[in-house]
Amino acid sequence: MTLVAGLLLAAGVAFTLIAQELLSDRAGADGRTGGTTVRISAIKSDAGDVRVALQPHDGEGWGERLHPQLNTVGRDAPTNRWLNSSPMELAVAVQLADDVAEEPASIENTESSATEPGVGDPVADERQLLCVIAHGHADDPFWEQVRGFMYQSTTHLNAHVRFHSSPDGASQAAAIAQCSADGAVAIAATLANPDAVTDALLAAKQAGARIVTFNSGASHARAAGSELHIALDDRAAGRFIGERLNEQGVTGVVACLIHERQNVGLEERCDGLEATYAGGEVREINLPTADDPDALQERLRELLLADGDDANDVLVALSAGTSVAALKEANAIESEHGAVLEGKGLVAMGYSLERGQYRRARTQAGLESLDLLGVADASEAQGWFIVSALTYVANFPLTPVFIEQPTIMLITPWNLNLSGLGTVSFAELRAADHAYRAVLADGTKVEQIGVE
């Protein structure tokens, strides 16, 4: 029988939830297992929900039950489907049979991402090194989702991926150089600030690495030596917003809020909006960065309360983080002064669980919704296909030679709305939400590699 063995370490792994079987607390350890023994425990509540936990055996007895963040299957969960918990970290090796060890899929979070079962000293990962260099803040909802789907893709492809993210261009360039020095066969980098990373990417390519670019800067991909570029079509996203506002008959001043300085993709979104919106002026406004949340909230308050020639009728938030901050500030203003923002509108790009909480708070307070439009930012597709693209260019390196320019794969923007939910059962919706939250939990666990 084929052995499946893995190490549950910093990247974590999703354990399958068993909803219909309750495991006896008197069950003993499997004596055939040569490594650390674990079991899955489950308990059924009076309401019919099933809660699960992982329980390790220390050689003398069963230890404390370890509960994933998402650990409960509801009584109305769909049948005949495997449901996954959120990932867990376990600082021990797990061996589920006798002889052979397989390397785990991993996103590298530390200098040593794997250890031999039963041995404390780190060992080298023999798989080819792939690197992802991003420019976002760690707690940005967009990047959490990108990391979550990147982790899922890494697991399915059994890849070894090193991830680094920093808003600082020099840090990004240093991470690219370090990956090249460490023998990375393929490197993916965002081109939000192409001037900061192009030289490092070209040097890495000269040293033998294949180059993928993503998220921003499609028009700069060729100059950066990219062989494949994957991103939302930023200019089309701006046009999409402008067209939807025109269809709704919106008029007045639209503030296009840029949350990251020197991000060419965000500028393209505002350019596309300005070229399409027919109801009035479009103002491009640079916000304080996420490094200074107090300054960000204060600036959003100013934009919401501005009057006269400075008044803004619509705020276009180009990220989920900005839309959360804007809605949070709008709620705070109207909790203090009443419904003073009537007639204002908000366009939100990206998905965030936290934003849903602020929307419900408005409803409960009897306040009008500010939402005019929600636009997907393709975080899921970008996160998944980054690793796929790296694997592709690493294993089929001759393809780009014949075309002399990168393959540009731009994702068409679309509405985020609830119109399709009427065809989905509550149980299916709950299961899908459970699975998506598990992916988001993956994203919070992927930390960057520091560059000395």
Secondary structure as GFF3:
##gff-version 3
##sequence-region A 1 452
A	DSSP	beta_strand	5	8	.	.	.	ID=ss1
A	DSSP	beta_strand	16	17	.	.	.	ID=ss2
A	DSSP	beta_strand	37	44	.	.	.	ID=ss3
A	DSSP	beta_strand	50	57	.	.	.	ID=ss4
A	DSSP	beta_strand	72	73	.	.	.	ID=ss5
A	DSSP	beta_strand	83	84	.	.	.	ID=ss6
A	DSSP	beta_strand	92	95	.	.	.	ID=ss7
A	DSSP	beta_strand	106	108	.	.	.	ID=ss8
A	DSSP	beta_strand	129	134	.	.	.	ID=ss9
A	DSSP	alpha_helix	141	157	.	.	.	ID=ss10
A	DSSP	beta_strand	160	165	.	.	.	ID=ss11
A	DSSP	alpha_helix	169	181	.	.	.	ID=ss12
A	DSSP	beta_strand	186	190	.	.	.	ID=ss13
A	DSSP	alpha_helix	194	206	.	.	.	ID=ss14
A	DSSP	beta_strand	210	214	.	.	.	ID=ss15
A	DSSP	three_ten_helix	218	220	.	.	.	ID=ss16
A	DSSP	beta_strand	228	232	.	.	.	ID=ss17
A	DSSP	alpha_helix	234	247	.	.	.	ID=ss18
A	DSSP	beta_strand	254	258	.	.	.	ID=ss19
A	DSSP	alpha_helix	264	276	.	.	.	ID=ss20
A	DSSP	beta_strand	282	286	.	.	.	ID=ss21
A	DSSP	alpha_helix	293	305	.	.	.	ID=ss22
A	DSSP	three_ten_helix	308	310	.	.	.	ID=ss23
A	DSSP	beta_strand	314	317	.	.	.	ID=ss24
A	DSSP	alpha_helix	320	337	.	.	.	ID=ss25
A	DSSP	beta_strand	345	349	.	.	.	ID=ss26
A	DSSP	alpha_helix	353	364	.	.	.	ID=ss27
A	DSSP	beta_strand	371	375	.	.	.	ID=ss28
A	DSSP	alpha_helix	379	395	.	.	.	ID=ss29
A	DSSP	three_ten_helix	399	402	.	.	.	ID=ss30
A	DSSP	beta_strand	407	411	.	.	.	ID=ss31
A	DSSP	three_ten_helix	419	423	.	.	.	ID=ss32
A	DSSP	alpha_helix	426	445	.	.	.	ID=ss33
###
